[in-house]
Amino acid sequence: MKNPLDSAALDAAIENVHRAGMPGLFAEVRDGDRVWRGAAGVADVATGRPVTAGMRHRVGSLTKTFTAAAVLRLVESGQVGLDMPIGRYLPDLVPGERGDAITVRMLINHTSGLADYLPYAYPSLKAFPDLAETGPQSLDDHRLTRFDPTALIEMGVTAPAVGAPGGTPGVYSNTNYLLLCQLLERVTGTTAEQYITRNVIERAGLRDTELPTGPYVDGPHSHLYEAWFGMIDPPRDYSVFDMSWVGPAASLISTVADLNRFYGLLLAGEIVSPSSLAEMQRTVPVVSLEGKTGDYGLGLHPMEGPGEGTFWGHAGSVWGGGALAMTRADGKRQLAIAVNMQRWNELDSSGKPQPHPIDDALATLYRVAMYG
């Protein structure tokens, strides 16, 4: 292979992320038939219990790839039209002219113009994206809150629009994916969790992946430490958390091995058809929750290294936990990584996140893992 796995370099790179300040992280890198798995740091800062590469983990918005694939399976069967207005399926949730103007595709690629409900569901985040005026208080308040997805959707739909339907750049919004989950339920007559499990998770043969129904992670897992831009010091453990605040938009629990298996099969055209995969890889510019503009497809986004080809996958974040999975377009090289702390960057005097040594160490790990 052009860039064979360098186990020593990967071992050093993952250890350096821990030394830079990450409590614990673990990863799997694949190159053809060769596999490297590594872990560094602790799963529990109180006891010093180490992380291991086989742990289960909340992977956040990587869930969106699974949800998008489930919707595309319905498109393939003719039950949903990708460019049909969402108002045709969910007239009560997106009524009137907006329901006529926003298509299923616009929900999947975040060009609907619908605002994210998150700052409305969590009062201490109301000032978002002005991070300096936010705070973590409502994360504690809602640790075990059971949110109604239709109530969350209403918050996003009634909030001021962030763009015109179909306009670019789009704006990343969890409201879009909660609507897609309602679409799955209306069309199939089953819950979104059940449909995604049967038609995506089980289709991919994933044994350690699930959409949780309660606040706990079953099986070996790490604690998850939320810093909220330095406002929680020391970072607080949010590994027990009711995930109904995102549902099948970002609640998935998985392993790095399962993630690589899933994205490998997806990029090989074995989860959705090759034509559906081509639709997933049609990108538009989208502004992320962090305020950065990047390319986004249908539940997938690309990463490119100079002269190294395109990788496809998704990044994810929950309170305290983060993940990234990327697979090269030819399926030969893969990375899946999980970290157990989030929002480690403190804010400067202007309220912008400051660089942190973790950022550079993670970038180096990604580079070694993906490009050798």
C-alpha positions as CSV (number, residue, x, y, z in Angstrom):
1,M,0.0,0.0,0.0
2,K,1.1,3.6,-0.6
3,N,1.0,4.5,3.1
4,P,1.1,1.3,5.2
5,L,0.1,1.4,8.9
6,D,2.9,2.7,11.1
7,S,2.0,1.2,14.5
8,A,4.8,3.0,16.3
9,A,3.8,6.4,14.9
10,L,0.1,5.8,15.7
11,D,1.0,4.7,19.3
12,A,3.0,7.9,19.8
13,A,0.3,10.1,18.2
14,I,-2.5,8.8,20.4
15,E,-0.4,9.1,23.5
16,N,0.4,12.7,22.6
17,V,-3.3,13.6,22.6
18,H,-3.6,12.3,26.1
19,R,-0.4,14.1,27.2
20,A,-1.9,17.3,25.7
21,G,-4.8,17.2,28.2
22,M,-7.3,14.6,26.9
23,P,-8.3,12.3,29.8
24,G,-8.7,9.3,27.5
25,L,-9.2,8.3,23.9
26,F,-9.2,5.2,21.7
27,A,-9.1,4.5,18.0
28,E,-9.0,2.0,15.2
29,V,-7.2,2.5,11.9
30,R,-7.6,0.1,9.0
31,D,-5.6,-0.2,5.8
32,G,-6.9,-3.0,3.7
33,D,-6.6,-6.2,5.9
34,R,-4.3,-4.5,8.4
35,V,-5.8,-3.2,11.6
36,W,-4.3,-1.0,14.4
37,R,-6.2,-0.4,17.6
38,G,-4.9,1.9,20.3
39,A,-5.9,3.7,23.5
40,A,-4.3,6.2,25.8
41,G,-5.3,7.7,29.2
42,V,-8.1,6.9,31.6
43,A,-11.8,6.1,31.4
44,D,-12.3,7.4,35.0
45,V,-10.2,10.2,36.3
46,A,-11.1,9.3,39.9
47,T,-9.9,5.7,39.9
48,G,-7.4,5.8,37.0
49,R,-9.2,2.9,35.2
50,P,-7.7,2.9,31.7
51,V,-9.6,3.3,28.4
52,T,-9.5,0.3,26.1
53,A,-10.0,0.3,22.3
54,G,-13.1,-1.9,22.5
55,M,-15.1,0.4,24.7
56,R,-18.7,1.5,23.8
57,H,-19.1,5.2,23.3
58,R,-21.7,7.9,22.6
59,V,-20.7,9.0,19.1
60,G,-23.0,12.0,18.7
61,S,-23.8,13.2,15.2
62,L,-22.2,10.2,13.5
63,T,-25.8,9.0,14.2
64,K,-26.9,11.3,11.4
65,T,-25.3,9.1,8.7
66,F,-27.4,6.2,10.0
67,T,-30.6,8.3,10.0
68,A,-29.8,9.6,6.5
69,A,-29.2,6.1,5.2
70,A,-32.5,4.9,6.7
71,V,-34.4,7.7,4.9
72,L,-32.6,6.8,1.6
73,R,-33.7,3.2,2.0
74,L,-37.3,4.5,2.0
75,V,-36.5,6.7,-1.1
76,E,-35.2,3.6,-2.8
77,S,-38.4,1.7,-2.1
78,G,-40.5,4.6,-3.4
79,Q,-42.1,5.4,-0.1
80,V,-40.4,8.8,0.2
81,G,-39.5,11.3,-2.4
82,L,-36.1,12.9,-1.8
83,D,-37.2,16.2,-3.4
84,M,-40.7,16.1,-2.2
85,P,-41.8,18.8,0.3
86,I,-41.8,17.7,3.9
87,G,-45.2,19.3,4.3
88,R,-46.6,16.4,2.2
89,Y,-45.5,14.0,5.0
90,L,-45.5,16.1,8.2
91,P,-48.0,19.0,7.5
92,D,-48.7,19.4,11.2
93,L,-45.0,19.8,12.1
94,V,-43.9,22.1,9.2
95,P,-47.1,23.8,8.1
96,G,-48.0,26.2,5.4
97,E,-45.5,27.7,2.9
98,R,-42.4,26.4,4.7
99,G,-43.8,22.9,4.6
100,D,-44.3,23.3,0.8
101,A,-40.8,24.8,0.3
102,I,-38.6,22.6,2.4
103,T,-37.8,19.2,0.8
104,V,-36.6,16.0,2.4
105,R,-33.2,16.6,0.8
106,M,-33.0,20.0,2.4
107,L,-33.5,18.5,5.8
108,I,-30.8,15.9,5.2
109,N,-28.2,18.4,3.9
110,H,-29.1,21.2,6.4
111,T,-30.3,23.7,3.8
112,S,-33.9,23.9,5.2
113,G,-33.3,27.2,6.9
114,L,-34.8,25.8,10.2
115,A,-33.1,26.9,13.4
116,D,-31.6,24.5,15.8
117,Y,-33.8,24.0,18.8
118,L,-30.9,23.4,21.2
119,P,-30.6,27.0,22.6
120,Y,-34.3,27.0,23.2
121,A,-34.4,23.6,25.0
122,Y,-31.4,24.5,27.2
123,P,-32.0,28.0,28.7
124,S,-28.4,28.6,29.7
125,L,-27.4,28.2,26.0
126,K,-29.9,30.8,24.8
127,A,-27.2,33.3,23.8
128,F,-25.6,30.7,21.5
129,P,-23.5,31.3,19.3
130,D,-22.3,34.0,21.7
131,L,-20.4,31.5,23.8
132,A,-19.2,33.9,26.5
133,E,-22.9,34.6,27.4
134,T,-23.8,30.9,27.6
135,G,-23.3,28.6,30.6
136,P,-23.6,24.9,31.5
137,Q,-26.2,25.2,34.2
138,S,-29.1,23.7,32.2
139,L,-27.0,20.7,31.2
140,D,-27.2,19.7,34.9
141,D,-30.9,20.6,35.0
142,H,-31.8,18.4,32.1
143,R,-29.5,15.4,32.8
144,L,-32.5,13.1,33.2
145,T,-35.2,15.1,31.4
146,R,-37.3,13.1,28.9
147,F,-37.9,15.5,26.0
148,D,-40.8,15.1,23.6
149,P,-39.3,15.3,20.1
150,T,-42.3,17.1,18.6
151,A,-41.9,19.8,21.3
152,L,-38.2,20.2,20.3
153,I,-39.2,20.4,16.7
154,E,-41.7,23.1,17.4
155,M,-39.0,25.1,19.1
156,G,-36.9,25.0,16.0
157,V,-39.7,25.6,13.5
158,T,-41.1,28.6,15.4
159,A,-37.6,30.1,16.0
160,P,-36.5,32.8,13.6
161,A,-35.3,31.1,10.3
162,V,-31.6,30.9,9.7
163,G,-31.9,30.9,6.0
164,A,-34.3,30.5,3.0
165,P,-35.3,26.9,2.1
166,G,-32.6,25.5,-0.3
167,G,-30.3,28.5,0.2
168,T,-26.6,28.1,0.7
169,P,-24.6,28.1,2.8
170,G,-26.9,26.0,4.8
171,V,-26.9,26.0,8.6
172,Y,-26.4,22.8,10.6
173,S,-29.5,22.1,12.7
174,N,-30.6,19.2,14.8
175,T,-34.2,20.2,14.1
176,N,-33.7,18.8,10.6
177,Y,-32.8,15.3,11.8
178,L,-35.6,15.1,14.4
179,L,-38.0,15.9,11.6
180,L,-36.4,13.0,9.5
181,C,-37.0,10.7,12.5
182,Q,-40.7,11.8,12.5
183,L,-40.8,11.1,8.8
184,L,-39.4,7.6,9.3
185,E,-42.1,7.0,11.9
186,R,-45.0,8.3,9.9
187,V,-44.1,6.4,6.7
188,T,-43.2,3.1,8.4
189,G,-45.6,2.9,11.3
190,T,-42.7,2.0,13.6
191,T,-40.4,4.0,15.7
192,A,-37.4,5.6,14.1
193,E,-35.1,3.7,16.5
194,Q,-36.6,0.4,15.4
195,Y,-36.5,1.2,11.7
196,I,-32.9,2.4,11.8
197,T,-31.9,-0.7,13.9
198,R,-33.5,-3.1,11.5
199,N,-32.6,-1.5,8.2
200,V,-29.2,0.0,8.9
201,I,-27.5,-1.3,12.1
202,E,-28.5,-4.9,11.7
203,R,-28.0,-4.7,7.9
204,A,-24.4,-3.7,8.6
205,G,-24.0,-6.5,11.1
206,L,-23.0,-4.2,13.9
207,R,-23.0,-6.1,17.2
208,D,-22.1,-3.3,19.6
209,T,-24.2,-0.4,18.2
210,E,-27.6,0.7,19.5
211,L,-29.9,3.7,19.9
212,P,-30.4,3.9,23.6
213,T,-33.7,4.1,25.4
214,G,-32.4,5.1,28.8
215,P,-29.7,7.4,30.2
216,Y,-27.0,4.7,30.6
217,V,-24.4,3.2,28.4
218,D,-24.4,-0.6,28.7
219,G,-21.1,-2.5,28.7
220,P,-17.6,-1.3,29.1
221,H,-17.4,2.4,28.5
222,S,-15.6,5.6,29.6
223,H,-16.9,8.4,31.7
224,L,-17.5,11.6,29.6
225,Y,-16.1,14.9,30.8
226,E,-17.7,18.2,29.8
227,A,-15.6,21.4,30.2
228,W,-17.9,23.9,28.4
229,F,-15.1,26.2,27.3
230,G,-13.4,26.2,30.7
231,M,-16.6,27.2,32.6
232,I,-16.7,23.7,34.2
233,D,-13.4,23.2,36.1
234,P,-12.7,20.4,36.7
235,P,-14.8,19.0,33.8
236,R,-18.0,17.3,34.9
237,D,-19.0,13.7,34.2
238,Y,-22.0,13.5,31.9
239,S,-21.8,9.9,31.0
240,V,-25.2,9.2,32.5
241,F,-27.6,11.4,30.5
242,D,-31.0,11.0,28.9
243,M,-30.4,11.4,25.2
244,S,-33.9,12.3,24.2
245,W,-32.6,15.9,23.7
246,V,-31.3,14.6,20.4
247,G,-32.9,11.2,19.9
248,P,-31.8,9.4,16.6
249,A,-30.2,12.7,15.5
250,A,-27.2,12.1,17.8
251,S,-27.8,9.5,20.4
252,L,-26.0,6.4,18.9
253,I,-23.8,4.2,21.1
254,S,-21.1,2.3,19.1
255,T,-17.5,1.2,19.1
256,V,-14.6,2.3,16.8
257,A,-14.6,-1.2,15.2
258,D,-18.4,-1.0,14.4
259,L,-18.0,2.5,13.0
260,N,-15.3,1.5,10.6
261,R,-17.3,-1.5,9.6
262,F,-20.4,0.6,8.9
263,Y,-18.7,3.3,6.9
264,G,-16.7,0.7,5.0
265,L,-19.9,-1.0,3.9
266,L,-21.7,2.3,3.2
267,L,-18.9,3.5,0.9
268,A,-19.0,0.1,-0.8
269,G,-22.7,0.6,-1.7
270,E,-23.8,-2.2,0.6
271,I,-26.0,-0.2,3.0
272,V,-27.8,2.0,0.4
273,S,-27.6,1.6,-3.4
274,P,-24.7,3.1,-5.4
275,S,-27.1,5.8,-6.7
276,S,-28.2,6.7,-3.2
277,L,-24.5,6.8,-2.1
278,A,-23.9,9.2,-5.0
279,E,-26.6,11.5,-3.7
280,M,-25.1,11.3,-0.2
281,Q,-21.8,12.5,-1.7
282,R,-23.3,15.5,-3.4
283,T,-22.2,18.4,-1.2
284,V,-23.3,22.0,-0.4
285,P,-21.6,24.5,1.8
286,V,-23.0,24.4,5.4
287,V,-22.1,26.4,8.5
288,S,-21.4,24.2,11.5
289,L,-22.5,24.7,15.1
290,E,-18.9,26.0,15.6
291,G,-19.5,28.7,12.9
292,K,-17.2,27.1,10.3
293,T,-18.3,26.6,6.7
294,G,-17.6,23.2,5.2
295,D,-19.0,20.9,2.6
296,Y,-21.8,18.6,3.6
297,G,-23.7,15.9,1.7
298,L,-26.6,13.8,2.9
299,G,-25.4,12.7,6.3
300,L,-21.8,12.6,5.2
301,H,-19.0,15.2,4.9
302,P,-15.7,15.0,3.2
303,M,-12.1,15.5,4.4
304,E,-9.3,15.8,2.0
305,G,-5.5,15.7,2.4
306,P,-3.2,17.1,-0.3
307,G,-2.9,14.5,-3.0
308,E,-4.3,11.8,-0.8
309,G,-7.8,11.4,-2.0
310,T,-11.1,12.2,-0.3
311,F,-12.3,10.6,3.0
312,W,-16.0,10.5,3.8
313,G,-17.6,10.2,7.2
314,H,-18.9,12.4,10.1
315,A,-17.9,13.9,13.3
316,G,-19.9,13.9,16.5
317,S,-20.2,15.5,19.9
318,V,-22.4,15.0,23.0
319,W,-22.0,16.4,26.5
320,G,-18.5,15.2,27.4
321,G,-18.0,12.8,24.5
322,G,-16.7,13.1,20.9
323,A,-16.1,10.9,17.9
324,L,-14.9,11.0,14.3
325,A,-15.1,8.3,11.6
326,M,-13.6,8.7,8.2
327,T,-13.2,6.2,5.3
328,R,-11.3,6.9,2.1
329,A,-13.5,6.8,-1.0
330,D,-12.0,3.5,-2.2
331,G,-12.7,2.0,1.3
332,K,-9.1,0.9,1.8
333,R,-8.1,3.3,4.6
334,Q,-10.3,4.0,7.6
335,L,-10.1,5.9,10.9
336,A,-12.5,5.9,13.9
337,I,-11.7,7.7,17.1
338,A,-13.5,8.4,20.4
339,V,-12.5,11.0,23.0
340,N,-13.9,11.5,26.5
341,M,-13.8,15.2,26.9
342,Q,-15.4,18.0,25.0
343,R,-15.1,21.8,24.6
344,W,-11.7,22.0,26.2
345,N,-10.9,25.3,24.5
346,E,-11.2,28.3,26.9
347,L,-12.5,31.6,25.6
348,D,-10.4,34.6,25.0
349,S,-11.4,38.2,25.9
350,S,-13.5,38.4,22.7
351,G,-15.4,35.2,23.5
352,K,-13.7,33.1,20.9
353,P,-12.3,29.6,21.7
354,Q,-8.5,29.7,22.2
355,P,-6.2,27.2,20.6
356,H,-5.3,24.3,22.9
357,P,-2.5,21.7,22.6
358,I,-5.2,19.0,22.2
359,D,-6.1,20.5,18.9
360,D,-2.7,20.1,17.3
361,A,-2.2,16.7,18.8
362,L,-5.5,15.5,17.4
363,A,-4.7,17.0,14.0
364,T,-1.4,15.0,14.0
365,L,-3.2,11.8,15.0
366,Y,-5.7,12.3,12.1
367,R,-2.9,12.9,9.7
368,V,-0.9,9.8,10.7
369,A,-4.0,7.7,10.8
370,M,-5.5,8.8,7.4
371,Y,-2.4,9.5,5.4
372,G,0.4,7.6,7.0
